[in-house]
Amino acid sequence: MAAGVAALLAGSVASASSLQVDSTSPASDLELKPSFELRDSDAKRTLVSPKIVLGMPVTPDLEFEVATGHRRVSRDGTSESGLGDNALEFKWRLARESLGRPAFAVVPEPSLPTGLRRRGLGSGHAGLVVPFHGLRYSTNKVLAPVFSSRKQ
């Protein structure tokens, strides 16, 4: 286990921003989370509309989610649309918050290449992102990020 964690931590580490902060607590009930996502760069603009995430608790410390979405990719004056890559997520809470110690969770996110790469709707290969989350409560019970890391 220690060797696996060391290998994962060898990747790049980034501090948490407001868009990366997530709770360390797994879902306690079945969840359906619709959302919209817009990613814009010099090369292309990607709209995922809607993105549907279905989450469910497996154990009190483990959650499973599956996500899919319809993508519209615009670049060089043309656009393509269709199903994008599907994603899975497993949120595993390794430690609950206690006095002097933040809560800690690892969140492996494998992706499945279901979007058509030639149309720009998918990556064309399976992927894995492994963020780590650490959170603590402040004195007024508001969640505050302690750290977050990402490895691709």
NORRAGI-V703493 format. One line per field, one symbol per residue. ss: DSSP state (A for helix, B for strand, O for the rest). phi: phi as a letter, one per 30 degrees, with the letter a starting at -180 (. if undefined). burial: b if it has 9 or more other ideal C-beta (glycine too) atoms within 8 Angstrom, else e. Layout:
ss = ???
phi = ???
burial = ???
This chain:
ss = OAAAAAAAAOOOOOOOOOOOOOOOOOOOOOBBBBBBBBBBOOOOBBBBBBBBBBBBBBBOOBBBBBBBBBBBBBBOOBBBBBBOOBBBBBBBBBBOOBOOBOBBBBBBBBBBOOOOAAAOOOOOOOBBBBBBBBBBBOOOOOBBBBBBBOOO
phi = .dddddddddddcbddcddcdbdddddcbdbbbdabbbcbbddabbccbdccbcbadcbecbbbbbbbadcbccahicbbbldcdcbcbbccddbddbeibddbbcbdbdccdcddddcicbdiadbbcbdcbbbbdddcicdbdcaabbbc
burial = eeeeeeebbebeeeebeeebbbebebbeeebeeeeebeeeeeeebbbbbbbbbbbbbeeeebbbbbbbbbbbbebeeeebebbbbbbbbbbbbebebeeeebbbbbbbbbbbbbbebebebbbeeebbbbbbbbbbbeeeeeeebebbbbbe
